[in-house]
């Protein structure tokens, strides 16, 4: 019996190649997109979940109540951790964490000089963050101050094997350390990136004792606590704040505890964690995945219903021959399973082909291959079979309800069927319009963030950083010689540049934070910033240590307005304001512009920014690199371009919007296939009516109007549903940016126009085809 079901199913597939092809295509696209989004979301939600004690690990967040609102930071004083561990009994272990790249040197090994991700920790870190040791064990590592750990990949790269790495000396920053343990590479889904691990007090011994014990000294270290199982978070936070207020001089700051599971999603927290995701995007892509899958299922159902009109006589003959409802259900189920199985195979191939592109887009490895994960294949197949069952239920149910007499009289379907089909088509149009509007609006916002006036010149700015000791000793010579390179327009030394502010401060008389820029006299010219009051710094300023330039926001917050020049900033030694620079976006446009203080450059010179000729960028860069190497006895220049740094601030938004654009196109394609099937169903249901109208003299336009008027009403209803959804949803999303576009009404109307054109083209294909059919062929089938 099963063999006969399968044979009939394949006959139907061959007989209806177009509809079968559309079904398989729509389902394969839907399933493939759903699987890719599922794998991506699974990866995002897996961050930091591999630690056994993850539910008891918390990061300390410092909340500063500024005039512009709350500001959260993971960086705070290094003095908190040890004292909190001693005085708060709920804390089982603590670790401070400096999680920044470090330069390493291994003597005698070629190509060992470079930058690696590092974690400078207290030993308590090993008590609650899980490391899988290849060589060494938890009880023996990091027992001495100059010991360190290295991951397996780096051990093999530098020493050939994990065992060979043991006992080797590696210079990390300013200190030499000895490897006493090798651990397996941390999973990709970790917020703490570390290729080497060493003790915090050793790596950062240059800070001195005050750098670890003074409450008012902060190097932006993170602090993690392991709480005991009975700990109440609110009570621990209260004790932490009492301890903090008793030792730190600050009335506006408080501490909170952040669960480890939230670190990956903490976009509002400043700190060294680079791989973050907005929870809103998790919600958006969950909806997109659901939309695409639901549309695919609806497509199948609508196409099956459209095809079932041609199969009514087959069903009638089966019923007359004694077929029971169960057998009809089985036939539809077998056909659905076969089509969904082919769709599943195509979807898996699609996923395997697109995963590398997804990894390239998000710029991190997902370490996923569907063919290497049999559990995923099994889950995916089971899920697809469930979808097959759901897809077959409604067409089979309607077919079994058909009256044999009505079948052979060609009586059309009942009203409930039309109503369900109409609701499905409206849903498809709503999804189509919403996704297009969301995509258009998101792209317009990103264009605004990247290209609107930033208050400085980001183009053709080459930033030299990480100078060697020799380069540092030739600071003046280096700048002068590089300025003589053809194509270098100007240059400046500075501690901070837009997108990379190295210091902030507060003054007792002001309730807001200042962003600190130490710059040389050529800074404003090189960066293209406009001084609107007063003047810039001059080499001949005799009291330069007591001079400052502020931005417009700082002048407004101080209540000085246009009379800032000559006024004093009160602190231990008063600073005289000599100029006001126009506001500029020193951080991303997601954040408001804050008060900025420019002071003359001291001994620490940070970076060297070179303004280059746009026309010959490549050759100028090569010349600068060559001159730098000549001046520093062969050192290689470490540099980046400011424009790349600025664009990197919007990396997450760019990734998410690119993915959204891609899946919008996919969802639109799936919706188009569904609308095509529904239009075909609607036209076939009215073929006899159209035949009679033609016989009675109805022309082309009359028939098109009759067939398409229902589509117009569906479009109006869909627009009425979609527009409020888009306005509410996108206004909420745009509100997360400090600087945003207004709701682009013209883009919404444009999206509706695009959707209307696609819908009418889809419907017209069937209605024109129906008009061209000879009415004799329709009416003789009685």
N, C-alpha and C positions, 0 to 999 in steps of 0.2 A: 504493500500500500504506500509506504513512504517513497518507494522508488517512483511510483506513478505521480505522487505529489511533486516530486523534484522535476520529473520529466515535463509535466504541465507547466511548472514555474519557468523552466528554461525556454519552453515554447512561447510563453507570453513575453519573456524578455526579448526574444528574437523578433516577435511580431510587433512589438512596440519599442523599437530601438531608441527613438527620440526621448520618450518619457522615461524609459529605464536609464538611459544615459544621464538625463537631467537629475533623476533621483539619486543615482550613484555619485554624480558630481557634487550635488548639493550636500549630501550627507558626508562625503569624504572631506569637503571643505569645512563643514560644520564640526565634524568630529576632530579633524586635524587641528583646527583653531582652538577648539575646546581643550584638547590635550596639551597644546603648547602653552596656553595660558595657565592651565592647571599645573604644569611642571614649573613654570615661572613663579606662580604664587606659592607653590609648595616649597621652592627654594627660598623665597623671601621669608616665609613664616618659619623656616627651619633655623634662622639665625640664632646662634648661641644656645640652641636646644640640646647640644650634645653633652653638656656638663651635667653630671649626676646630681649635683646640689643646686641646680639652676634656680629652683624656686626660692632658695634662701640667700641668693647673691643679690646685693643691691649696690648701685653706684650713688655717691653723694652728689647732689646737684645744688649749686649755689644760686639763689634767686635774689636778684637785686631790683628793688622797687625804684625805677627811674621815673623821671617826669613824663617820658614817652610810653610808660607801661612797664610790665615785668620783663626782665632780661634773665635768661637762664644760661648757666655756664657749668661745664663739668670740671673746670680748672679751679683749684682752690689751694689754700696753704698746705704745705707738707707737714705742718705741726699737728694737724687734727687727728690723723690716723692712730699713732701710737698712744696718745692720751685718751682718745675715745675707747680704744680697746681695753685700757686699764680701768677706766671709770664707769663704763656701761656694761653690765654683766650680760646683756643679751647678745653682745658681739663676741662671737667665737674666734674670729680671725680677721685680719685686715691686710690690705696691701695698697700702697701708693703705686701709681702707674704712670710712667712717662712713655708714651707710645708714638715715638717719632722715628724717622729714618736716621741711621747713623752711618758715618763713613768708617770703613774697616780697612786694615792693611795686614796682610800676612806675608812675612818676610820669606823670600825664596820661591814664592809661587806667582807665576805670571798671571796677569789679569785678575788678581785678587783685590785690587784697589777698586772700591766702589761703594755704593750706598745700599744698605739693606734695611728692611723693616725690623725694628727692635722693640723690646719691652724691658724697661728698667723697673724692677719690682722689689718689694719686700718678700722675704721668704714665705710669709703667710699666703702669698699668691698660690703656691703649690698645694695648699690645703683645700682649696675649693675650686680652682680652675684645673680641669682635667688635661694632663699631658700623658701621651702614650710613649713610654721610653723604649728606644731601640737598644741603646747602650746606657748603663747606669740605672738607678732607681730613685724613687722619691726620698728614701732615707739617706742617700749618699751624696746627692747633688747640692750645689750652692752652699756648702758648709763653710767655705773660706771666702773672705772678702773679694779675692781676685778670681773667683771661679765664674764660669759662664756655661750656658747651654746653646747648642746650635741645632737647627732642624736637619732632617735626613737629607733633603735635597742639596742644601749648601755643603753639608759634610762630604757628600759624594762629589760635588762639583769641585771643591777645593782639595780634598784629600784622597779621593778615590773610593773610600768606603766609610761607613759610620765608625768602625773600630779604629781606623787610622786617624780619625779626628781627635781621639782621646789624648789629652795631655798637650795638644798643640797650643801655641801662643798666638793670639789674635789681638791686634791693636784696635780697640774700639774707641773712636773719638780721641780722647787724650790719655787713655790708660791701656795697659797691656793686661789681658785676661787669659786664663787657662781653661780649655774645654774640659769639663768633667762629666758631661752627659750629652746624649744625642736623642732627640725626640722626633716622633713622626710628624710630618707636616700637618699643621693645623688645617681643619676643614675649610673649604671656601666660605662656608656659612658661619664665619666668626667675625665679630666686630673688632676683636683685638688681633691685629696682624703682627706676627713676630717670627722672623727667621733666626734671630738670636735673642736670648734672654739673659740678663745679668742683674746683679744687685743694684738697686737704686742708689744707695749711699756710696757705692764705689764708682759707678759710671759718672755720677754727678758730684764727685767729691770736690770739684772746683768751686762749688757753691759755698763751701765752708759750713761750720756748724750752724751758723745763723740761718742759712738757707733751708734748713730742715726743722729748726726749732722756733723761729720767730713767727708769730701768728700774723703779722702784717707783711711778711715776705711771701710772695706767691710766684711760682714758676709754672702755674697752670697744670700742675699734676692732677691726675684723676685719683680718687680714693674709692676703693671697693671694700665692702664689709660682708662677712658671712654671719648671718644671724642664726641663733638657735631656733629649734622647731616651735618653741612656745612664745617666741617674741611677737609683741604687738607693734606693728609698724608705727602707729601714731605715737606710742609711748617712747619708742626709740628716737623718733624725730624730735619729740619734745626735749628729751635729755640731750640730744646733739645740739639743739639750738640754745639751751641753757649753757652748755659748755662753750659754744661758739661765742655767745654774747659776753660771757665772763672773760674771755681772752682776746677777742678781736675787737678793734675799734671801728664799729659800724652800726648805725642805727637803721639802715635801710636794707640790710641783707639778712636772709634766713636760709636754712638748709632743708632740703627734702631728700627722701630716698627714692631712687628710681629702680624698679625691678630690672634684672638683666634682660628679660625678654623685650623690654621697651627701648633698649639702647639703639637698636637698628632703626627704630621708627621715630627717634627724637630729633626731628628737624629743627625744633625751636631751641635746642640746647647747643651752645657753642662748645667746640672741643675738637680733638684730633680724629674722631671717628669719621671716616670719609665715605663709607658705603652705607648710605641711609636711604630709606624709602618712606614716602608719605603714605600713611594708612589710607588716605583718601583714594590713592591710586589702587590700592588693594581692592577697595570697594568698587571702584570704577571698572577694573578689569574683571572682577567677579561678575558684575552686571553685563559687561560686554560678552564674556564667555557664555553666560546664561542666555543672552539675547540671541547669539549666533546659534547655539544649540536648539533653542526653542524654535527659532526661525527654520532651522533645518528640518526639525520634526514636522512643523506645520507644512513645510514644502512637500515633504513626503506624503503627508495625509492629503493635501490638496491635489497633488498630482495623481495619487491613487484614486481619489474620488473622481477626478476628471477622466481617468482611464476606465473607471468602473462603468461609466455610461456606455462605453463601447462593449462592455462585457455583460450587460444586463441579460441578453439573450442566452449567453453561455450559462449564467447563473440560473436563469429560468429553466433551461434544458436539464441542468443538474438536479434542480428541485423536482421536476416532473419525473426524472429517472429515479427518484427516491433518496437523493442526497439529504442528509440531515444537517442541521445548523452546525454541529460540532465539526463535520467534515469540511464545511465551507470555511469555518474559522481556521482549521488546520491548513487549508490551501493558502489562504491569505497570509498566515503566519510563516509558512515555508517560503513563500515568495519574498516576504519582508526580510526573513533571516538571510536569504541568499544575497539580496541586494545590499543589506547592511554589512554582511561579511565582506563583500567586495569593497564597499566603502571603507571599512575598517582597515583592510590591507593598504588601500590607497592613502588613508589618513596616516598610518604608521610610517610609510615611505615619505610622506610630506613632512612629518614631524622630524624625522632623521635628517632630511635635507635642510630644513630651516633652523634647526637648533644651533649650528655653527654661526649662522647670520645673527641669531638672537644674542649669542655670546659676544660676538663682535660689536653689536649695538650697545649692549650694557657694559662692555669693556671689563668683563670678568668671566671666569670659567664657571659653568654650571656643573661640569663633570658628569654629564648625563648622556647616556646612549640607550635608546629604548631597546635595542637588540641585546644589550648587556644587562637588562633588568627584566628578567622573566616575570617577576611579580607585577610589574607595570603592564606587560603584555596581557597577562591573565586578567588583571583588573579591567584593562581597556576592552578586552573581548567580552567579558561578562557585562560590562556597562553597555557595550554596543548591542548585545543580544537583548538586554532590557529595553533599549531604545527600539529595537526591531519589534518587540512585543507591543510596545505602546503605539508604534506607528501603524500596526496592523489592526488594532482593536476597533477603531471607529469605522474604517471602510468595511471591515468584516461585519460589524454590527449592523450597519445600514443595509448591506447586501442580504443579510439573513432576514431582515424585516420586509423585504420587497415581496409584494403579492404577485403570484405567478400570472394571474390574469392581467394585472396592470403592466407587468413586464412586456407581455406580447402585444399590449395596446399602446406601448411607448408613452405611458403616463410619466410626466416629469417628477422629480424629487419633491419631497414635502417641504413645508415652510421652515421647519427647524433646521434642516440641512442647509438651506440658503442662509439662514441667520448665522449659523456656525461659520460657514465659509466667509460670509461678510465680515464677521468679527475677526477672523484670522487675517484677512486682507488688510483691515484697518490697523491691526497690530503690526503687520509687516511695514506699512507705510509710516506709522509712528516711529518705529525703530530706525527706519531709513532716514527720516527727517532729523530725529534727535541726534543721531551719530554724526551726520553731516554738519549740523549746526555746532555741535560740540567741537568737532575737528576744526572747523573754520575759525571759531572763536579762540581756541587754544593756540592755533598757529599765529593768529593776529597778535595775541598777547606776547608770545615769544619773540616775534619780530619787533615789537615795541621795546622789550627788555634789551635786546641785543643791539638795536640800531638807533634808537632815539638818543638825543643829546645826553652824554654822560658827564659833561662838565670838564672833560680833559680829552686829549688825543691818544687813543689806544693803538692806532695803526703804526706800523713800522718801528715799534719800540722794542729794542733788544735789551734784555735785562741780564747782566752778568752777576753771578752770585757764587757763594762758597769759595772765597779766595784762599789760596794757600798762604802760608806765613810769608813767603818771599813776595808774593803779590801784594800782601797787606803792607809790607814795608816800603813799597814803591807806589803808594796811593796816588800822589800828585803826578809822578812821572807817567804812571799807567794811563791816567785820564788824558793828560796832554798828548801823549803819543797816539792814543786811539782817536782823539779828535782830529789828528792830522791824516788819518786814513781817508782816502777819497771816498765820498759817499756818506761819511758820518757828519751829520748836520750840527748836532749839539750833544752834550752829555751832562749827567749830574749824578752825584752820590746822594744816597738817602737811606734812612733806616726803614722807611715804609713807603709803599706805593699802593695805588688803588688795587683792591682785592687782596692785599697782603699787608695788613696793619700789624706792626710788631709790638705795639705797646698802647695801653690805656691808663688813664689816671683820674683821680678825683681830687678836687681842692675843697678844703673845709668850708669855704664861703659859698660854694655852689652845689646844688642838689642834682647835678647831672654829670655824666661821664664825658671825659675828653679823650679823643683819639689822638695819639701823639705821632707827629712826623718830624724827625730831625733831618734837615735838608741843607744842601749847599746853595750858594746864590743863583746857580743856573737851573734850579729845579722847576720853577714856574714856566720858564721859557721852554725847557725841554718837554715838559708834560702838557704844554698848551693850556695852562690854567690862567684865568683872567683875574688880575688884581684890580678890584673896583674902587678901593679906597687906599690911600697911602702909597707905600712902595714895598718892594721886596728887600731881601737882605743884600748887603754890599760887602765886598771883601774888606773895606776900610772901617766897618763899624767897630768902634773901640769897645763898647760895652755889649758885644753881641750875645754874651751869655744871659743878658737880662732883657733881650728883645724877643718879640713873638709876632707872628701873623696868625690871624684866626679866620674861620670861614663865616659866611653870613648867618648860618644857624647859630653859631656860638654868640655872635653879636646880638642876635635877637633874644636868645635865652638869658644873656646878661643884661638885657634891657637897654642896650646902647644904640641900637638901630644904625643910623648913618653917622653917628658921632663916636665911633669906636677908636679911631686913631688918636694916640696920645694917652688913652686911659690905661689903668693898671689892673693886672690880674693879681689879686692878693694871695700870697702864700708866704713861706718863710722869707724868701727874697722876692720882692715885688717884680713882676714882669711887665714891661711897657709894650703896648700894642703899637706896631708901626704900619700895619696894613691889614686889609680885609680881602680875602680871596672869594670869588664866587663859589657857591655850593657845587660840589661834585659828588658823584656816587663812588665812595671809597669801598663800599661793599656792594652786594648784589641789590638790584632794585626791589627785591622782596623785603628789604629792610629799610627803615627810614634813615634819612641823612641825620647824623649826629654832630655835636660840636667837635671841631677839629682844631688842634693847636700845632702850628709849625714853629720849630725852634732851630737855631743854627746848629749845624752838624758838629758833633764832638769827635772824640778819638775813634769811636765805633762807627764805621761808615756803611755797613749793611750791604747795599747793592749799588751797582753802577748801571745807570740807564743810558742807552745810546739811541738817539733819534737818527734813523737811517733814511737814505734816499729810496723812495718807493720803486723807482724805475729799475734799479739794479740791486735789488735786495740780496739775491743769492751771492753775487760776486762780492758785495760789501761785507756780508757775513763771513765769507771765506777769508777775506782780507783781515777782518778784525780777529778771527781765530788765529791766523798766522802771526799777526803782530803780537797778540797776547802771549803766544807760545814763545816767541823770540825774547820778549821782555821778562819772562818768568822761568827761563832755563828749561823750556820744554813742557811746562804745565799745560794741560788741556783746559780750555775755557768751558766752565759750566754756565749755561745760559738758557733762557726761555724767552718767548715773545709775550709781551703784555696782553696782546689781543687773545692769545690762547688761554692765558690765565683768567681773563675776564669771561670768556665763553665757558670755561670750565665751571664757573659758578652756577651755570644753568644746565649742567650736565644731566642731572636727574630729570628736569623738565623736558630737555631735548629728547632723552631716551623715551620717556613716557609718551610724549606727544608723537614721536615717530612710530612707536608701537600702536598708539591710538589711531594714527592715520592708516597704518597697515590694516588693522582689524576693522576699521571703518569701511575700507574698500572691500574687505572680505565679507563683512556683514551686508554691505550694499549688494554685493554679487549674490549672496545667499537670498536676500530679500527679493532681488530681481528674478531669480529662478522661481521663488515661491509665487510672486505676482504673475509670472508667466503661466504657471500651472493653474492658478486660480482663474485667470482670465480665460484660459482654455476651457476650464470647466464651465464657466458662466456662458461662454459662447456656444459650446456644444449643447448645453441644456436648452438653448433657445433656437437651435438650428431650424426646427420645423416652423417656428414663428417667423423666422427670417425668410424661409422659403415661401410661405403664404404671402408675406408682405411684398416680396419681389414679383410674385404672380399678379398681385393687385396693383403693381405699378410703382412701388416704392423705389426711389433712386438711391445712389451711393451715400449722399450726405444724410438722408433720412435714416438709413440703416445704421450708419456710424453713430448718429445721435442717439438712436434707440439703444444701441449696445453700450455706449460709453457714458450715458448719463449717470448710471449707478456708480461708475468709477469717480466721477466728479464729486458726487455726494460723499463717497468714502474719503476722498482727498480732503474735503472741507472738514469732515469730522476728525480725521487724523491730525490736521493742522491745529484744530482747536484744542486737541489733547497735547500735542507735541510742544507748541510754543510756550505755554506756562511751565512745562517741565524744563525746557531749555533755559528760560529766563531765570528760574529759581536755582537750578543746578549750577549754571555758569556764573551767576552773580555771587554765589557762595564761594566758588573756586577763585574767582578774580579778587574777592575780598581778602584772600590770604596773601596778596601782594601789597606792599606799601605803595607801590606805584603801578597803576593799572590803566587799561583802556576802559572806556565806557562800553556798555553792552552794545555790540555792533548790530544794530537793527537791520542795516542793509545786508549784512552777511546772512542773517536769519531769512530774510526774504529771498536772497540768492539761493540759499539751501532749499527753500520751498520750491523755487522755480526749477532747480535741478531735479528735485524729486518729482515734480509735476511732469517734466519732459520725459523722464525715464518711465514713469507710470503710463503716460499716454502712448509712448512708443510701444511699450509692452502690450497694452490692450489693443492697439491698432493692428499689430501683427496678426492677431487672431480675428479681429473684426473684418479686416480686409480679406483675409483668407476665406472667411465665411461668406462674404459678399460674392466672391468669385466662384463659389460652388454652384453648379447647375441645380436650380430648385427641383427639377424632375428627379434628380438623384436623392434628394432629401424626402420628397413627398411620396415617392413610390414605395418607401420602406414602411409599410403599414401592417 
